[in-house]
Amino acid sequence: MADANNSQYFVIGADQSMFTQKVRAYLRNNSIPFQDVASDVKLFRGVILPNAPYALIPNLMVVDKESKKFRVIQDSKSIIQYIQQTHGMATVKGTKRAFVDMLLEMVLDDFFFLHVVNWRWGHPSQQKYLEYTFGDGSLQYEPSRKLGTKLLALIKGPTASLGLTEKTSTAFRDQLSAFLELLTVHLDTYQFLLGNEPTVADYSLYGHLAAGLLRDPAPYEWLASNYPVVQAYAQRIGGTSIRWGSKDMVTIRVEGDKLVSCEKTMGRNHGGRDVEKTDEIPEMTTKFTALLLKDYFTVLLPTVRATLEFLRKDGKDEVMVPRGLKSEYAIEFTIHQKDGAPLKERKVVSTHCVWMLQRILDSVYRAEQRSEVDKWLSETGCLKEWKEAVAMWEESGWRIDMTGKGTLAKRKIDSAKL
């Protein structure tokens, strides 16, 4: 284990990155000192690319205070796991709760971000704002806008390849509304997604809210006006709220001229069960997870199939798997409309979720854990799809890991399927 006291941390990222916001909030709320570094081309060429596999953010630069030698840790999940292990941070207790936390993180990072991107790029009133903020703030208004327009053309161009089209836009917007309505009901009782203690899934959701929906003017007005409880929740995680459950908020009781008690409100609920002690999943958590899972499995299952097809065609026992597969592997997925009618659309394959699936299988869905977890999955109505995805991957004879050179797949056994 690294010496936490001898390390200095730099988070290389950007305010508009959902995953950068996720990491920052986790570090802040766990009192881990760090310094922000804005990413730029020079930094990528000189620091990140020579020491990490992908030109992505966020990156955690860990510097030894004495020798000044450093290493770069990439991907929000790997960064948080490193901090947990290095600093001995508490992790979620309970078989079901640990599983749901990792599953929610996976769904939020791999699927919910589409709902946020759909809002960001799909509202015409945001155009000038986006042009300016994606420009160079050191320039005057018009030159900054012109530069931002060029960058936006590069960023917005691929959104259709993610399945975000005019055909699916309204369905994604309606599903986001349904999710926030269920979350509002949940947050009337509990302070966080799994109860009254923040977990990694909360930081995932916060990243999406802070970098997308609560940063841009159009979605900010919409969310703050219609879902103020959700906005307060984001402020609570971000450390800017003085509402119920803030770290620094207390309730006091006095008798005469004497203070009788002073108690922090973090960890309280409004009449809910003490789920942390009983390995229970709150009812509304199950409901909003089920809402997302129904469509997410139409992404995950074909993604696993496409990844296995890619590995089969490569023909080797060890294969570096790209983050995104070529268009020939594009998959069809489903997003349900408000009335329940399914919409079909196509999207490119991001293999990152296969690695996230492997993480879950390695840590919170081992053989001895599956019976308890499956009971909860049956409540979501998605047990069959989950078992199909797990069986497809496990029976393939492959495993996938994140390495210093990138995502590496290894064939564990000879498989007739490959």
N, C-alpha and C positions, 0 to 999 in steps of 0.2 A: 504494500500500500504506500502511495506517495505521502510525503510529509506535507500535510496541509498548511502547517505554520511557516513553511519555507517556500511557499509558492505565491506567485502574484498572477492574477487573472486579468485577461483582456478579452472582452467580447467584441469580436469583429462582425459587424452586422449593419443593419439599416432600420430606421424607424418604421418604414413601410413593410418590413418583413414580419409576417405573422410568427415565424419560428424564432426570430430574434427577440420579439416581445415576450414570447413564451419563456425563453431562457432568462432574460433579464428579470422578469417577475419572480421566477423561482429563486434566483440568487438573492434578490432583494428581500423577499419574505423569509428567507432562511439565514439572513444576516451574513451572507458570504460577500466580502468586499471584492469589487471588480471595477474596472475602468472600461468605458465605451470607446471603441475605435471605429470610425466610419470607414467602410470598405470603399476602395477605389481600384482602378486598373493597376497602378503601381504596387499596391499592397498585395493584390492577387498574384501578380507576377513574381514578386520578391519574397513573399511570406507564405501565402496559402498554397499555390500550386506546387512549389517544391516540397511541401510537407504534408499535403492532404490530397486525396484522390480526385476531388470534384471542385469545380469553380462555383461553389454554393456558399450561402450564408444561412445560419450563423456559424462562426467558428470560435472555439475557446482556445486562446493562446495561453498556455501554462508556462510561466517563466520561473526558473529556479533563482531565488533572490541572491544567492551567493555566486554561483557560476555563470548566471545570466543565460544559460542554455534554455531552450524552449522546445515545446512540442505543440502541435495543433490537433485539437479534437473537433471533429466535424459531425453535424447532425444533432438536432435538439435532444433527441432521445439518448444518444451516446453521451452528450455533454452532461445531462442531468444524472444519468447513471454513474458517470465518473465522479460527480460531486457527491452523490449519495454514498458511494463506496469510500471515497477519500476522506470525507468529513464524518462518516458514521451517521448519516441522516436517517431519520425514521422512515420506514416504508409502510405501505398499507398492510394491515393485519387482517387475517381471515381469508379462507380459500376463495370464496365467491367474490369478496370485495377486491382482492388483489387482481383477480381475473377481469372483473368489470372495469377496473381502472385502466388496465392495459388495453382492453378491447376498445373502450371509449377513446383513449388516446389514438389508437390506430384509425378508428372511423373518423374522428375529427381531423386528424392530420391528412388523411388520404381521400376523404370524401366531403366533409363539411366545408373545407376550404373552397370547393367549387361554388357553394352557395354564396360565399363572401365575394369571390371573384365575379360571379354573375351580377351581384349588386353593384360592385365597383365600376365595371365596364358597361353596364347596361342602362345607365341613367344619363340621358343627354345633358341634363343641367350640370353635370359634373365636369364637362369637357374642359372648360377654361381652368378650373381648379387643378385638374390632373396635368394639364399641359404645363402649368406653372410649377407645380410641386415636383414634377419629374425633370424639370429643367435645372439650371444652376442658380441657386439662391444668391450667389455673389454678383450676378448680373442684374441689369435693370429688367423691368417687367417683360417688355416685348422680346428682347433677346432670349430671356429665360424661357418664355413660352415657345419660341421657335425651336430651341434645343429640345424642350420637353416633348414637342409634337413628334420630332424624329424618333426619340426614345420610345414614345408610346406606340408608334407604328410597329416597332420591333416586339414590344411586350404584348400588345393587344392582338397582334396578328394570329398567334397560335391558339387563341381561346376557343375557336370553333373546333379545333382538334381535340379539345378537352370535353367536347360534348355540350359546350355552352353555345347554343344557337338560338335563333329567333323561335324555333320550334319548342325548345325546352325552357326558355327563360322564365315564363310565367309559372311553370310547374316548380322550378327551383325556388322561386320567390314564395310561392304558396307553402312549400314544404318548410322553408325557413320560418315563416309566420307560425305554422303549426308547432314547430319545435320550440319557438320562443314562448308560445302560449302555455305549453306543458311545463317548460322551465319556470315560468312565472309562478304557476301553481306550486311547484316543488319548492321554490325559494321563499314562499310564504311561511314555510315550516322549517326548512333547513338552510344553512348558510352556504353550503357547497354541494357539488354534484352528488357525492356519495354520503353526505350527512353534514356534520358540523366541524370537520377537519379537512383542510384543502389537500388534494391529491394531485398527481401529475396531470390527470385529465382536466382539472380546473385550469392549470396553466396552459394547456393546449387550447381550451376554449377561449381563455383570456387573450391569447395571442391573436386569434382570429377576430375577436371583437375589437381589441385595441388597435390593431394595424389596419383593419378594414372598415368594419361597420361603425366604429366610434371615432374614426379619424377623418373620414370623408364627410363633407357637409350634407349631402342628400341622405345617405343611410343613417347618419348621426341623428338628424332631425326625425326621421321615421322611427328609429329604435327608441330614442329617448322619449319621444312623445307617446308611443304606443306600449312600450315595455320598460317603464322606469325602474321596475324591480330588477330587471336584468342589467340595466345600466349601473344601478347601485352595486350589484354583485361584481361587475367588472371593476368598479372603483375600489371595492373592498379588496380584491386580489391585487390591484395595481397600487394599493397603499394610499389612495387619495380620498377615501371615503371616511366620514365621521359618523356614518349611520350604524345601525345595529350590526354588531359583529366585527367592527373595525378593531385592528390590533390594539390601538391606543384608547378605545372607547371603554368607559367604565360606568357602572351604576353605583351610586352611593346611598347609604341609609344613615340617618342621624337620629339621635334621641336628645332633645334639648340642645345643648351647646357642644355635644360630643359626636364625633364620627364613629358609628358603630361598625360599618362594613364598607369595603371598597372592592368591587369585583369586576374583572374584565368580562366583556360580553362575548368575546370570541369563544366559540364552542357551545354556545347556548342554542336552543331551538325554540320554536313556538308550538310546543305541545306534541312534537314528534317523538318516536321511539329512539332510544339510545342505540342506534344501529351499529356504532363502532364496536360495541362490546359483544354483539350477538351475531356478527357476520351476516347481517341482513342488508338487503338492497332496498332503498326507499321505493315505494310504489310508483311514483312519478318518474323516477330514474329509469325504471324498467320500461315505462311507457315511451319516454322520449328516445331511449336507446332503440327500442323496437321500431319506432318510426323511421329512424335512419337506417337500421340494419336491413329492413325490407328491400330497399333499393341498393344498398351498398353491396349486398351479396351478388347482385347482378353485375357488379364490377369485379369483385374479388374472385369469384369462381372462374370466369373466362380469363382473368389475368393469370391465375395459376396455370390454366391450360396453355395459354400463349407462352408463358415462361418455360414450361416443360417442352413445348414444341421447339422453342428456340434452343434449348439445351440438347434436344434430340438431334436437331440439324447440325449443331456444332460437332457432335460426335466424340468429344473428349470427356475424360473423367474429372477434369478441373476446368472451369470456365469462368472468366470474368464477365459478370452480367451487367450490361449497361443500365443506367437508371431508366431510360426510355427505349422501347423497341421500335424498329422501323415501322412505317405505315402498313406494311404487308401483314403485320400482326394485330392491326386495329381490331377492337372488340365492339360488340353491341351490348348496350346496357339499357336499363329501364328506369325512368323516373315517373312516379305516379302523380297524376293531376289531382286537384282539390276534390273532384267527384270520384276519385279512385280509379279513373281510367288510366291505363298505362301508356306511356309514350316511349318509343324506341328511338335511340340515337346511337351514333358511333363515336368512339374516342380512341386516342392512342393509348398504348399500354405503358404504365409506369410500374416497374418491377419492385419498387420500394416496399410495397405492401406485402410482398412475399417474404422479405426479410423481417418485416414486423410480425407476420404470422409465425415465422420461425422463432422469434423472441418469445412469443406467447407460449408456444409449444415447449420451449426449453425451460420456462420459469414458472408459469402459473396454470398450465394445462397438461401437467404430467399425469401418468397413468393413475396414480393414487388420488389425484384431485378431480378427475373427470366426472365422477358420479355426482358430486355436489354441484359442480359448475353446470352440468347438463340440466339439473333441476331448474336452475334459474333460466338457462337458455330456452327451455321449453315454454317458460312464461312469456318470452318475447315472440314466440311463434316462429323462430328462426333456427331451431335446433337442427332440423334436417339439413338446411343449407350449410350450417357450420360444420356438421359432421362430414358432409360431402367434400368441403374444401380441405379439411384436415386429412381425410382418408386419401384424397387425390395426391396431396403433397407427400404424406408419410409413405404411401405405397410406391411412390415413384423411385425411391432409393436415393434421393438427393437431399442435401441440406445446404443452407445458404448463410454466410456470415459476412459481417462488415470487417474488412481488413484495412491496413494502412494503404493498400493499393486500390481499394475499391470493394465492391460487392463480389464475393467469390462463392461460386457453387461447386460443391464436391459430390461426386457419386459415392454413396456409402456402400452400396451393394450392387451387384449386377441385377438389372431389372429387365424383364422381358418387354416392359412397356416402352423402353427407351432404345 
